[in-house]
């Protein structure tokens, strides 16, 4: 993942007037070796940010994307009042001492066996994603992926919707690793610049609070 030259202070200064009341969410958590570049930081409303982690713990963004349907089904289609959060099995601690990893594993085993209220999970899901529908959650996740691809440029219409500038940005900042995954998830393996602009506009129009 290409690292941004922007410091956290500079990034917060850019995002603060555009997304007031937001803090920076690591799409690949620091506990999973996620970096502090603009391409891994998403301005998440601080009132609802905690609910995301309450439901998904320290899953990486690509894991959330692949597990989202199953988690949603378990929470909203269950006939039980309590369910075990099976998706915690995919959480991990990718850094730290041996002792810290052992403690994390112990906590994970305990968490996997502890039933959680589906009512509480559904309310936290709704707060995290802005609605209970799976399509709403998918749309919110797509916004995250756009931030992973474009960083602060997601706030600049001239970059997103000017053919020449969009091509120039992609050429100047080629996507690798998680950014490449995010790019391919949103745009596929190829396509015209016009098709890219159409997809960007469609995602942003469904999430007007993030639209430049």
Residue, then its C-alpha position, 0 to 999 in steps of 0.5 A: x500500500x502506497x504511503x501518503x506523505x500527509x501526516x495524521x495532523x494534516x489529514x485531520x486538518x483536511x477532513x475536520x471541516x468536511x466531516x465534522x464530528x468524525x474520527x479516523x477509522x483504520x480500515x485495516x486495523x493497526x492490530x492487523x498491521x494497518x498503516x497510518x496513510x490516508x489510503x487506510x484512514x476513513x473519516x467515521x462519525x465518532x458517534x457511530x464508529x464504536x458500533x462498527x467495532x462492537x459488531x466486527x471487532x478487528x476484522x480487516x476491511x476485505x474480511x468484512x466485505x467477504x463476510x458481510x452477507x453471512x453476518x447480516x443473515x446471522x443477526x437479522x434472520x436468526x430465530x434465536x434471541x442470542x447467537x455466537x459471533x462466529x465471525x470473530x474466528x477471523x479476527x487476529x492479532x498480527x503484531x505484539x509480543x508472544x504473550x499479547x498474542x496468547x492473551x488475544x487468542x484466549x479472549x477470542x476463544x472466550x468471545x466465540x463461545x459467548x452468546x450475544x443478543x441479536x437485538x443488541x447486535x441489530x441496533x449496533x449494526x444499524x448505528x454502524x451502517x446507517x440502516x439494517x438493510x444489507x444493501x445499505x451496509x454494502x453501500x457504506x462499505x463501498x464508500x470506505x473502499x473509495x477512500x482506500x483508493x483515492x484518499x483525500x482526493x475523494x473530496x475533490x470533484x475535479x479529480x474524480x470527474x475530470x477524465x484527464x485528472x482521474x487518469x493522471x491520479x491513477x497513473x501517479x498513485x498506482x494501487x497495490x495490495x489492499x488498495x488494489x483489492x479495493x479498486x478491483x472490488x469497486x471497478x473490476x479489472x478494467x473499464x473506461x474512465x467514463x464507467x469509473x466516473x459513473x460508478x463513483x457517482x452512483x456510490x456517492x449519490x447514495x451516501x450524500x454526506x461523503x459526496x464532494 
